[in-house]
Amino acid sequence: MSQIFHHSTNTLSKVSIFGAVFVLAGGLWVLLELARSSWVTQAQVAREQPIPFSHQHHVGGMGVDCRYCHTSVEKAAYAGIPPTKTCMNCHAQLWSDSPTLEPVRESWRTGKSIEWVRVHDLPDFVYFNHSAHVNKGVGCTTCHGRVDQMPLVHQEASLQMEWCLQCHRQPERYLRPRAEVFNVAWEPPADQIEKGRQLVRQYDVHPRTSCSTCHR
């Protein structure tokens, strides 16, 4: 019986199979990269706020400590958004007639809270405790970046699970002395790994990577 298909069909079949594998692999890679992109995670994207509050000016320029505004960061799961009174502690005297600060004065007059746009917004199924991290030597800038250099705050990291797990699996790379947790200019020393391991033992750090740790 004569051959139905030409010999070249074998080559075309092999090329098609291998081509399909590469196309699928390439498509998967594109999807993973897209999922990590700022378009999805909103990392590096500054949020427009009702008042253009500058951390660069207040933290970097004036040296305001993180805890002055985020009062519950050391003892609660949430760092806390400062009430209008915190703003008025200074701005009742400083720039008290600035048009930019009129929403602050209106909030103070009416008692209605300023509706800030949340920058670091974890999904509802994720549990994160600020106090647990701060008291174990995780600095503010480790997660939030150099806010003292941000005119408008943006999300520095992706906040995706793989990013969290990097620290939970190797905490010695990220821990710092508790006295430096709120020091935005702190830089890890050359022997960070060695010192980090000492802090892991000193602060009794046992980061878990089980699902129930963060998904409750």
Stockholm file with secondary structure:
# STOCKHOLM 1.0

chainA/1-216         MSQIFHHSTNTLSKVSIFGAVFVLAGGLWVLLELARSSWVTQAQVAREQPIPFSHQHHVGGMGVDCRYCHTSVEKAAYAGIPPTKTCMNCHAQLWSDSPTLEPVRESWRTGKSIEWVRVHDLPDFVYFNHSAHVNKGVGCTTCHGRVDQMPLVHQEASLQMEWCLQCHRQPERYLRPRAEVFNVAWEPPADQIEKGRQLVRQYDVHPRTSCSTCHR
#=GR chainA/1-216 SS CCCSSCTHHHHHHHHHHHHHHHHHHHHHHHHHHHHHSHHHHCBTCBCCCSSCCCHIIIIIITCCCHHHHSTTTTTSSSCCCCCHHHHHHHHTTTTTTCGGGHHHHHHHHHCCCCCCCCSSCCCTTCCCCHHHHHTTTBCHHHHHCCGGGCSSCBBCSCCCHHHHHHHHHCGGGTBCCGGGTTCTTCCCCTTHHHHHHHHHHHTTCCCCCSHHHHCC
#=GC SS_cons         CCCSSCTHHHHHHHHHHHHHHHHHHHHHHHHHHHHHSHHHHCBTCBCCCSSCCCHIIIIIITCCCHHHHSTTTTTSSSCCCCCHHHHHHHHTTTTTTCGGGHHHHHHHHHCCCCCCCCSSCCCTTCCCCHHHHHTTTBCHHHHHCCGGGCSSCBBCSCCCHHHHHHHHHCGGGTBCCGGGTTCTTCCCCTTHHHHHHHHHHHTTCCCCCSHHHHCC
//
